[in-house]
Every structure is written in C-alpha cells, then in structure tokens.
Amino acid sequence: MVAAAARRRSEGLVPFDPLRHLGPVAELIALSFAGELGPAARHTLRQMRRMARWGSLGFLLWGVETGTSVAPGFVWLEGGRVVGNVSLRRTASPGGWMIGNVAVHPEWRGRGIGRALIEAAVETAAGRGGSWVGLEVREDNPVARSLYESMGFESVGTLLELTRPAGLPWSVKPRPPHTPPIRRARAAESTLLYQLAQEGLSRPHREVLEIRPSLYRAGWEAKLSAWLEGGREDWWVAIEEGRVMGAVGLYSYWSPRYHRIEVLARTDRLTGLGPRLAAFGLARLSHHRLWEIVTMLPGPMEALEPAFAAAGFQRLRRLVQMRLILGQRVVIR
C-alpha cells in the first residue's frame, strides 16, 4: 500500500511531520500559489511560518489558539528537500474528506509526484472509512484537472472568488436600495439562511463546499461568538410578500484585516434581488476601514460578478470542485 510504504521511507513519499516539514511546506505553498491566495490563506501562511520558527512551542500555541491541529498529509522528499505536499482533512459531512494544498515544486513537476501524493491521500481516506474525497482546482489549470479526472474525480460545480484591494477608495460610495425592505436577521431565521445558501447547488457541490448550518447563524449569540473568535458578523434579510427571499452576510476579521460579503438569494429572485443585496452590503462596508474585501460566488451566484466588478472587485480565481466516490476509483498510469 502507498501509505504503508511511505511510513518506511526517508526519501520520496513520507508522512507529513509538522515539526520537520511545516516551514518548507509553507514556502512551497507560497511558491506554488503565488498571486492566487486570498487574505484568509495569506494569514494562515503567516501563522504556519511563525509556528515553524517557534518549533514545538509554536505548534503547541497553534493548537491552543485555533483549537485545531495541522491536517494530516504527505510530503515528497528529494535529497531531504520538500518538493511536494498534500494535506487531508475530514469534512463536515459524514464520510467526506477534503484534499488540499496539492503542490509540487516547479523544478520537479511532470515526474509523477503529484499523482503519488493524491493516491496516498485517497488511500488514507479510504483506510479511515471515508466514502468520498473532494478537492478544488483552478479552472485554468488543465494539467491538474486532467490528472484528477484520470484518477476518477468528477466535477460537481464551480466557485468564483473576487477581491477588492485594500486601500482602494470608493470613487462613489454605494447607496443602499430603497426596496425591497431589508432588516437585520433574527436568530429564528438562521434555518432560512442555511436554506438560501443551498439554493441552486447540488448535494455533492454543497458537500464539497462544506455548506453547513453553523455558518449561517443570526442573532446576538452568533455575534458574540464571532467577536470571541476575533471578528464581527452580521446578517441582513430582504423581505418580499412577507417572506425572506434573500440575505446578505457581512464579516470583518480583525487579525487578518479583511472583510467578506456573502449574498444569498432564491434562484428565481437572483437577477433582480441579488445586485440590490450586494449594493446594500457594500454600502455598509464602505463606512468601514479600507481593508481588502472578498466574496465567493458558487454556482448560479456567479451571475453577480458584474455587480461586484462595478464596485472595484477583481477576479482572483475560478475553482472547480471535484469529488471521487471511494470504491469507484480509476487509476490510469
């Protein structure tokens, strides 16, 4: 077995050891994904570098600060040098695993290292009782997509990431729309927010994106929780005919210093209501500090890209979400 063999090697494929490999992996990620990391990923990268510098103490503090540990995975070593990496973690959905940070140093690409890393991750997930494995890949990376498809991964949807640069002034501050009525969401409407977040998305797509109820909570308890975690969260809902037809979530993250806006709408109201919700959210954020603002538009929500582009947002990347059902794996060498 690939994973079992890795445990017996000091070169080639070996299990990820955070105390030995974290620093080199951080640098490999920075090299491999330069120019496409959003503020959250850049903040995580800074934390990884800090943790690597502090050694075992940093690793301990990381767990205390975040309540998590470094995800399991594998690295590929050549002459003791980390030239490849893959991480693996369980998802919120039972039986699901997500592969992340598939990176191979440019000088070592085309030698089968990426395939070996993915195979080891898939084998590990299967060995731990997983039923499926998901990952994300840039739409404009045909080499990686071809590799994943040859191993049996299938596309389940797409996600568009947009960003508005930090410090960019508002030439004309967005104005909140007069209609429809928009008010703060109530705690009792959290279930409605979760339902809106699933609009137009297939179940496999939702599972890979890890859309779950805990991400869509309204009310004072949710605000308090966000504050304790170092940020601010606020949800607003749009009412039409006495029903919640759409919502906008505003987040501010103090340590990474960025804002996030999330627009939700019923698919049959997306064209008319979506841009108005975006305008409402941006109007409120225009009074905040000029930090970077990000938004993610999955599936049909990509139709809102023009509304965000008009406010200074730029396309960061378009990701394809892929999934492999374990037990239906295909390997073509």
C-alpha positions as CSV (number, residue, x, y, z in Angstrom):
1,M,0.0,0.0,0.0
2,V,1.2,3.5,-0.8
3,A,0.7,5.0,2.7
4,A,2.2,2.0,4.4
5,A,5.3,2.2,2.2
6,A,5.6,5.9,2.9
7,R,6.0,5.2,6.6
8,R,9.1,3.2,5.9
9,R,10.9,5.8,3.7
10,S,13.0,8.8,4.4
11,E,13.0,9.9,0.8
12,G,10.2,10.1,-1.7
13,L,6.7,9.9,-0.3
14,V,6.7,10.3,3.5
15,P,4.0,11.3,6.1
16,F,3.9,15.0,6.9
17,D,5.7,15.8,10.2
18,P,4.8,19.3,11.3
19,L,7.9,19.7,13.4
20,R,10.2,18.9,10.4
21,H,8.2,19.9,7.4
22,L,5.9,22.8,8.3
23,G,8.4,25.5,7.4
24,P,9.4,24.0,4.0
25,V,5.7,23.3,3.2
26,A,4.8,26.9,3.9
27,E,7.4,28.1,1.5
28,L,6.3,25.5,-1.1
29,I,2.7,26.7,-0.8
30,A,3.8,30.3,-1.2
31,L,5.8,29.5,-4.3
32,S,3.1,27.2,-5.9
33,F,0.1,29.5,-5.3
34,A,1.7,32.9,-5.6
35,G,-0.8,35.5,-6.7
36,E,-3.9,33.4,-6.0
37,L,-4.0,33.4,-2.2
38,G,-6.8,35.4,-0.6
39,P,-6.4,37.2,2.7
40,A,-7.5,34.2,4.8
41,A,-5.0,31.9,3.1
42,R,-2.2,34.5,3.4
43,H,-3.0,34.8,7.2
44,T,-2.8,31.0,7.6
45,L,0.5,31.0,5.7
46,R,1.9,33.7,8.1
47,Q,0.8,31.5,11.1
48,M,2.4,28.5,9.6
49,R,5.7,30.3,9.2
50,R,5.5,31.7,12.7
51,M,4.7,28.2,14.1
52,A,7.7,26.7,12.2
53,R,10.1,29.3,13.6
54,W,9.0,28.6,17.1
55,G,9.3,24.8,16.8
56,S,7.4,22.6,19.2
57,L,6.3,25.7,21.2
58,G,4.8,27.2,18.2
59,F,3.0,24.0,17.3
60,L,1.5,23.9,20.9
61,L,0.4,27.5,20.7
62,W,-1.2,27.0,17.3
63,G,-3.4,24.3,18.8
64,V,-4.3,26.4,21.8
65,E,-5.1,29.5,19.7
66,T,-7.1,27.8,16.9
67,G,-8.5,24.7,18.7
68,T,-7.2,22.6,15.8
69,S,-4.1,20.7,14.8
70,V,-2.2,20.6,11.5
71,A,-4.1,18.5,9.0
72,P,-2.5,15.1,8.2
73,G,-0.9,14.6,4.8
74,F,2.2,13.7,2.9
75,V,5.3,15.3,1.6
76,W,7.7,14.3,-1.2
77,L,11.4,14.5,-0.3
78,E,14.3,14.7,-2.7
79,G,17.7,14.8,-1.0
80,G,16.0,15.8,2.2
81,R,14.3,18.7,0.5
82,V,10.5,19.1,0.5
83,V,9.4,19.3,-3.2
84,G,5.8,18.2,-2.9
85,N,2.9,18.3,-0.4
86,V,-0.7,17.3,0.0
87,S,-2.9,17.8,3.1
88,L,-6.0,15.9,4.0
89,R,-8.8,16.5,6.5
90,R,-12.3,15.3,7.3
91,T,-15.3,17.3,6.1
92,A,-18.4,18.4,8.0
93,S,-20.4,15.7,6.0
94,P,-20.0,12.2,7.4
95,G,-17.7,10.1,5.4
96,G,-16.2,13.0,3.5
97,W,-12.5,14.0,3.2
98,M,-11.0,17.1,1.5
99,I,-7.6,17.1,-0.2
100,G,-5.9,20.5,-0.1
101,N,-2.6,22.2,-0.8
102,V,-1.6,19.9,-3.7
103,A,1.8,21.5,-4.5
104,V,4.8,20.3,-6.4
105,H,7.9,22.5,-6.8
106,P,8.2,23.8,-10.4
107,E,11.6,22.1,-10.9
108,W,10.1,18.7,-10.0
109,R,6.8,18.8,-12.0
110,G,6.0,16.2,-14.6
111,R,7.6,13.3,-12.7
112,G,4.5,11.7,-11.2
113,I,4.9,13.3,-7.8
114,G,1.5,14.9,-7.8
115,R,-0.2,11.6,-8.7
116,A,1.7,9.8,-5.9
117,L,0.6,12.4,-3.4
118,I,-3.0,12.3,-4.4
119,E,-3.0,8.5,-4.4
120,A,-1.6,8.4,-0.9
121,A,-4.3,10.9,0.3
122,V,-7.1,8.9,-1.3
123,E,-5.8,5.7,0.2
124,T,-5.6,7.2,3.6
125,A,-9.2,8.5,3.4
126,A,-10.4,5.1,2.3
127,G,-8.4,3.4,5.1
128,R,-10.1,5.6,7.6
129,G,-13.6,4.8,6.5
130,G,-14.2,7.6,4.0
131,S,-16.9,7.3,1.4
132,W,-15.8,10.2,-0.8
133,V,-12.9,12.6,-1.3
134,G,-13.2,16.2,-2.6
135,L,-10.8,18.8,-3.9
136,E,-10.7,22.1,-5.7
137,V,-8.6,23.0,-8.7
138,R,-8.3,26.2,-10.7
139,E,-10.4,26.1,-13.9
140,D,-7.4,27.4,-15.9
141,N,-5.1,24.5,-14.7
142,P,-5.8,21.9,-17.4
143,V,-2.8,19.7,-16.4
144,A,-4.1,19.3,-12.8
145,R,-7.7,18.8,-13.9
146,S,-6.6,16.1,-16.4
147,L,-4.7,14.3,-13.6
148,Y,-7.7,14.3,-11.3
149,E,-10.1,13.2,-14.0
150,S,-7.7,10.3,-14.9
151,M,-8.0,9.2,-11.2
152,G,-11.8,9.2,-11.3
153,F,-12.6,12.6,-9.9
154,E,-15.6,14.3,-11.4
155,S,-16.6,18.0,-11.4
156,V,-19.6,18.8,-9.2
157,G,-19.6,22.6,-9.5
158,T,-17.7,25.9,-9.6
159,L,-16.9,28.8,-7.3
160,L,-15.8,32.3,-8.3
161,E,-13.6,34.2,-5.9
162,L,-13.5,38.0,-6.2
163,T,-11.4,40.6,-4.2
164,R,-11.4,44.3,-3.8
165,P,-7.9,45.5,-3.0
166,A,-7.1,47.1,0.4
167,G,-6.8,50.8,0.4
168,L,-8.9,51.2,-2.8
169,P,-11.0,54.3,-2.2
170,W,-14.7,54.4,-3.1
171,S,-15.0,56.7,-6.1
172,V,-18.7,56.8,-5.5
173,K,-19.9,55.2,-2.3
174,P,-22.6,52.5,-2.9
175,R,-26.1,53.5,-1.8
176,P,-28.4,51.1,-0.2
177,P,-31.5,50.4,-2.3
178,H,-34.9,51.7,-1.2
179,T,-36.6,48.4,-2.0
180,P,-37.2,45.7,-1.0
181,P,-37.3,46.1,2.8
182,I,-34.0,44.9,4.3
183,R,-33.6,44.4,8.1
184,R,-31.3,42.5,10.4
185,A,-31.8,38.8,10.5
186,R,-33.3,37.2,13.6
187,A,-32.0,34.1,15.4
188,A,-35.1,32.2,14.4
189,E,-34.3,32.9,10.7
190,S,-31.0,31.0,10.8
191,T,-32.6,28.0,9.2
192,L,-33.8,30.2,6.3
193,L,-30.3,31.5,5.8
194,Y,-29.0,27.9,5.6
195,Q,-31.7,27.0,3.1
196,L,-30.9,30.1,1.0
197,A,-27.2,29.1,1.0
198,Q,-28.1,25.8,-0.7
199,E,-30.2,27.4,-3.5
200,G,-29.2,26.1,-6.9
201,L,-26.5,23.8,-5.7
202,S,-26.4,20.0,-6.0
203,R,-25.9,17.9,-2.9
204,P,-22.3,16.9,-4.0
205,H,-21.5,20.5,-4.6
206,R,-22.8,21.6,-1.2
207,E,-20.8,18.8,0.5
208,V,-17.5,19.7,-1.2
209,L,-18.1,23.4,-0.4
210,E,-19.0,22.3,3.2
211,I,-22.1,24.4,3.5
212,R,-23.4,23.7,6.9
213,P,-25.9,25.3,9.4
214,S,-23.2,26.6,11.8
215,L,-22.0,29.0,9.1
216,Y,-25.4,30.7,8.8
217,R,-26.4,31.8,12.3
218,A,-28.1,35.1,13.1
219,G,-28.8,36.8,16.4
220,W,-26.8,38.0,19.4
221,E,-25.3,34.6,20.2
222,A,-23.8,34.4,16.7
223,K,-22.4,38.0,17.0
224,L,-20.9,37.2,20.4
225,S,-19.3,34.0,19.0
226,A,-17.8,35.9,16.1
227,W,-16.4,38.6,18.5
228,L,-14.8,36.0,20.7
229,E,-13.2,34.5,17.6
230,G,-11.7,37.9,16.7
231,G,-14.2,39.3,14.2
232,R,-17.6,40.7,13.5
233,E,-20.6,39.0,11.8
234,D,-23.9,40.5,10.8
235,W,-26.8,39.1,8.7
236,W,-29.5,41.1,6.9
237,V,-32.6,39.7,5.1
238,A,-34.7,41.0,2.3
239,I,-38.5,40.6,2.7
240,E,-40.9,40.3,-0.2
241,E,-44.5,39.4,0.2
242,G,-43.9,38.7,3.8
243,R,-41.2,36.1,3.1
244,V,-37.4,36.1,3.3
245,M,-36.2,36.0,-0.4
246,G,-32.6,36.9,0.1
247,A,-29.9,37.8,2.6
248,V,-26.5,39.4,2.8
249,G,-23.8,38.5,5.4
250,L,-21.1,40.9,6.4
251,Y,-17.9,39.7,8.1
252,S,-14.9,41.6,9.4
253,Y,-11.8,39.7,10.5
254,W,-9.6,41.8,12.8
255,S,-6.3,40.0,12.8
256,P,-6.1,39.2,9.0
257,R,-7.6,42.7,8.4
258,Y,-10.2,42.0,5.8
259,H,-13.9,42.0,5.2
260,R,-16.1,39.4,3.5
261,I,-19.5,39.8,1.9
262,E,-21.8,36.9,1.1
263,V,-25.0,37.3,-0.9
264,L,-27.8,34.7,-0.8
265,A,-31.0,34.8,-2.9
266,R,-33.7,32.5,-4.2
267,T,-32.7,31.5,-7.7
268,D,-36.0,32.9,-9.1
269,R,-35.1,36.3,-7.5
270,L,-31.4,36.3,-8.2
271,T,-31.4,38.6,-11.2
272,G,-33.4,41.4,-9.7
273,L,-32.7,41.0,-6.0
274,G,-29.0,39.8,-6.0
275,P,-27.5,43.1,-7.2
276,R,-29.6,45.1,-4.7
277,L,-28.4,42.9,-1.8
278,A,-24.8,43.4,-3.0
279,A,-25.3,47.1,-3.1
280,F,-26.8,47.1,0.4
281,G,-23.9,45.2,1.8
282,L,-21.2,47.2,0.1
283,A,-22.9,50.5,1.2
284,R,-22.4,49.3,4.8
285,L,-18.9,48.2,4.2
286,S,-18.0,51.5,2.6
287,H,-18.1,53.1,6.1
288,H,-15.6,50.6,7.5
289,R,-11.9,50.6,7.2
290,L,-10.5,50.2,3.7
291,W,-9.4,46.6,4.2
292,E,-9.5,44.1,1.4
293,I,-13.0,42.8,0.7
294,V,-13.6,39.3,-0.6
295,T,-16.7,37.5,-1.9
296,M,-17.2,33.9,-3.1
297,L,-19.9,33.2,-5.7
298,P,-20.8,29.5,-6.1
299,G,-22.8,28.1,-9.0
300,P,-25.6,30.4,-10.1
301,M,-24.4,33.2,-7.8
302,E,-21.6,33.8,-10.4
303,A,-24.3,35.9,-12.2
304,L,-23.5,38.7,-9.6
305,E,-19.9,39.2,-10.8
306,P,-20.8,42.4,-12.8
307,A,-22.4,44.0,-9.8
308,F,-19.2,43.4,-7.8
309,A,-16.9,44.4,-10.7
310,A,-18.7,47.7,-10.9
311,A,-17.7,48.3,-7.2
312,G,-14.0,47.7,-7.9
313,F,-13.8,43.9,-7.3
314,Q,-11.4,41.8,-9.4
315,R,-11.5,38.1,-10.3
316,L,-9.0,36.2,-8.1
317,R,-9.7,32.7,-9.5
318,R,-12.4,30.4,-10.6
319,L,-12.3,27.0,-8.9
320,V,-13.8,23.7,-10.0
321,Q,-15.0,21.5,-7.2
322,M,-14.4,17.8,-7.8
323,R,-15.3,14.6,-6.0
324,L,-14.2,11.0,-6.1
325,I,-16.5,8.3,-4.7
326,L,-14.3,5.8,-3.0
327,G,-14.8,2.3,-4.3
328,Q,-15.3,3.7,-7.9
329,R,-11.7,4.8,-8.2
330,V,-10.0,4.6,-11.6
331,V,-6.2,4.7,-11.9
332,I,-4.6,5.2,-15.3
333,R,-0.8,5.3,-15.4
